[in-house]
Amino acid sequence: MKTRIDLHVHSKLSGDTDAEPEELIMHAIKQGLHGIAFTEHYSYEVSEPLEEMRERYKDKIMIFRGVEFSALEGHCLIFGVNTDALSISHLPLEEMVRIVNESGGVVIPSHPYRKGNSLGDVIKNAPGICALEGYNGCNMHAYNAKAVEMARVLSIPYTGGSDAHLPAEVGLCLTEFEDEVTPRTLVPLLKKGNYRGFDNRPRFSPSTAILFL
């Protein structure tokens, strides 16, 4: 069974939106998603309140916890480890990837070609990254297209995530796994690479460009 998950979502726990986690979860359910991953900024432990919601909604949707962390060069999504327990803040990407991988997690550079807080061509020399975020719901189409093409050049998979900060944004971009994902298998399946990102937004038009700069 294919599994559709939004792998990049923020709530008020990130500190840059007023959106309640439960609002985002309810919208994900309405969108027919199988899972939603909360990747709050810079701290894994800040999303601890989601554990209670994971249990409450377990029969309707899977709730995952990751983090959007910052290497020295820019932002990355990290899954499978408690980043608060690792001394990796603002390390060079290569060193951060090594530590996360050795700890059993995965690193996926987020919105790699967006201007500001992104890795850019640093990803060309970043052994050990699991995938690239190919489709980001807050990006211009051109930025996403460049990320997808770079994933192909590097022969690694690419994910999709909305980068939602509002409920209505959840699911605008998502990742479709060819395998059935469970709370215990997300990281192994990310490593396996049998998935791809999708962009569900209306085709990018110049009139919307200012929204994604």
C-alpha positions in Angstrom: 0.0 0.0 0.0 1.3 3.4 -0.9 1.7 5.8 2.0 1.3 9.6 1.7 3.0 11.7 4.3 3.7 15.5 4.6 7.3 15.4 5.9 7.7 19.0 6.7 5.3 20.8 9.0 5.6 23.5 11.7 3.2 24.5 14.5 3.3 27.1 17.2 5.9 24.9 18.9 8.4 26.3 16.3 7.8 29.8 17.6 7.1 31.4 14.2 3.4 30.7 13.8 0.3 30.6 16.0 -1.0 27.4 14.4 -2.1 24.7 17.0 -0.7 21.2 16.3 -4.1 19.8 16.4 -5.4 22.1 13.7 -2.7 20.9 11.4 -3.4 17.3 12.2 -7.1 17.7 11.5 -6.4 19.3 8.1 -4.1 16.5 7.3 -6.8 14.0 8.0 -9.3 15.9 5.8 -6.7 15.8 3.0 -6.6 12.0 3.3 -3.0 11.9 4.3 -1.7 8.8 6.0 0.9 10.7 8.1 2.1 14.1 9.1 5.7 14.9 10.3 6.2 17.8 12.7 9.7 19.2 12.1 9.8 22.1 14.6 12.7 24.5 14.3 16.1 23.6 16.0 14.7 21.4 18.8 13.4 17.8 18.9 12.2 17.9 22.5 10.0 21.0 21.9 7.6 18.7 20.0 7.1 16.4 23.0 3.4 17.4 23.5 2.7 15.6 20.2 3.2 12.2 21.9 -0.2 12.5 23.5 -1.8 13.5 20.2 -0.1 10.6 18.4 -1.9 8.2 20.7 -5.2 10.1 20.4 -5.2 10.0 16.6 -3.5 6.7 16.0 -6.6 5.2 14.3 -6.9 8.2 11.9 -3.4 9.3 11.0 0.3 8.7 11.9 2.1 11.5 13.6 5.9 11.7 13.3 8.4 13.9 15.0 11.6 15.2 13.4 13.3 18.5 13.5 14.4 21.2 11.0 17.9 21.8 12.2 20.7 24.1 11.0 24.1 23.0 9.8 26.7 25.7 9.5 25.7 26.1 5.8 21.9 25.9 6.1 18.8 24.0 7.0 18.2 20.2 7.1 15.4 17.9 8.1 16.5 15.3 10.6 14.6 12.2 11.5 15.3 9.3 13.9 17.4 11.0 16.6 17.0 13.4 19.4 19.0 16.4 18.1 18.9 18.0 21.6 21.1 15.2 22.9 23.7 15.5 20.1 26.3 18.3 20.0 25.7 19.2 16.4 24.4 22.8 16.4 25.9 24.7 13.5 28.5 22.1 12.7 29.6 21.9 9.0 27.2 19.7 7.1 29.5 16.8 6.5 30.3 16.5 10.3 26.6 16.8 11.3 25.6 14.1 8.8 28.3 11.8 10.1 27.1 12.2 13.7 23.4 11.8 12.9 24.0 8.8 10.7 26.2 7.1 13.4 23.3 7.8 15.8 20.8 6.0 13.6 19.1 9.0 12.1 18.9 10.5 8.6 19.6 14.0 7.2 17.6 15.5 4.3 18.6 19.0 3.2 15.5 21.1 3.2 14.6 23.6 0.4 18.2 23.3 -0.7 18.0 26.0 -3.4 15.8 28.6 -1.7 17.6 31.9 -1.0 18.6 32.2 2.6 19.1 29.4 5.2 19.7 26.8 2.4 22.6 24.6 1.5 22.8 25.3 -2.3 25.6 23.5 -4.1 27.2 22.4 -0.8 25.0 19.3 -1.3 27.2 18.3 -4.2 29.9 17.3 -1.7 27.9 16.0 1.2 28.4 12.2 1.5 25.8 10.4 3.6 22.8 12.6 3.1 19.7 10.4 2.8 17.7 12.4 0.2 16.9 16.0 -0.8 13.7 17.8 -0.2 12.7 18.1 -3.8 9.3 19.7 -3.4 8.8 22.4 -0.7 5.4 24.0 -0.5 6.9 27.5 0.3 9.3 27.4 -2.7 9.0 28.9 -6.1 8.7 26.1 -8.7 12.2 26.9 -10.1 13.8 26.2 -6.7 12.0 22.9 -6.4 12.9 21.9 -10.0 16.5 22.6 -9.3 16.4 20.4 -6.2 14.7 17.5 -8.0 17.3 17.7 -10.8 20.2 17.7 -8.3 18.7 14.6 -6.6 18.8 12.9 -9.9 22.4 14.0 -10.6 23.4 12.7 -7.1 21.4 9.5 -7.6 19.5 10.0 -4.3 15.8 10.1 -3.7 13.8 13.3 -3.1 11.0 14.0 -0.7 8.1 16.5 -0.6 6.8 18.5 2.3 4.6 21.5 2.7 6.7 23.5 5.1 3.3 24.4 6.5 2.9 27.1 9.1 -0.9 27.3 8.6 -3.4 24.4 8.6 -4.5 25.1 5.0 -0.9 24.6 3.8 -0.7 21.0 5.0 -0.4 18.6 2.1 0.5 21.1 -0.6 3.6 19.1 -1.1 4.1 15.5 0.2 6.0 12.3 0.0 4.5 9.2 -1.4 6.2 5.9 -0.3 5.7 2.8 -2.3 5.8 0.8 0.9 3.4 0.9 3.9 5.0 3.1 6.5 4.5 2.6 10.3 5.7 4.7 13.2 8.7 2.3 13.6 9.7 2.1 9.9 9.8 5.7 8.7 13.6 6.0 9.1 14.4 2.6 7.6 12.2 3.4 4.6 13.7 6.8 4.2 17.1 5.1 4.0 15.6 2.5 1.5 14.7 5.3 -0.9 11.5 3.8 -2.4 9.5 7.1 -2.5 9.3 10.4 -4.2 8.0 13.9 -3.6 4.9 15.5 -5.2 3.8 19.1 -5.5 0.0 19.5 -5.3 -0.1 23.2 -5.7 -1.5 25.0 -8.7 1.2 25.6 -11.3 3.5 28.3 -10.2 2.8 31.7 -11.8 4.8 35.0 -11.7 2.0 36.7 -9.7 2.7 34.4 -6.7 6.4 34.7 -6.8 6.6 37.2 -3.9 5.1 34.6 -1.6 8.0 32.3 -1.9 11.0 34.5 -1.8 
